[in-house]
Amino acid sequence: MNSSIWISVYLPLFLLFFIIFPQQREREKGVLVKLKKRKGLITMTNELIKKYVGKTCKISTGSFGVNIVGKILYVNENWLEVETKKGKELINADFIQNIKVKQI
């Protein structure tokens, strides 16, 4: 057989089975995880956050630069109670992007 025939037959099959199908499976997995998160089937465990109770932390909750600096007082289910200069605030743990412990 001519090499151009081999390339024209097997190259599309290679692309289909080794590049396109795996990418579609990964995309579908990502969509399923997002749907489960929205429905509440996947919840974040607060064991890591409970480690910081009583410490002064900087909590980032959004991509627009929303930062809260304060002492974490209490963690219950999905909520954090933080004492800031303005007073006590409640933060939903689902929207927390990162927590940094402030060194005094």
Buried (B, 14 or more C-beta within 10 A) or exposed (E): EEEEEEEEEEEEEEEEEEEEEEEEEEEEEEEEEEEEEEEEEEEEEBEEBEEBBEEBBEBBBEEEEEEBEBBBEBBEEBBBBBBEEEEEBEBEBEEBEEBEEEEE
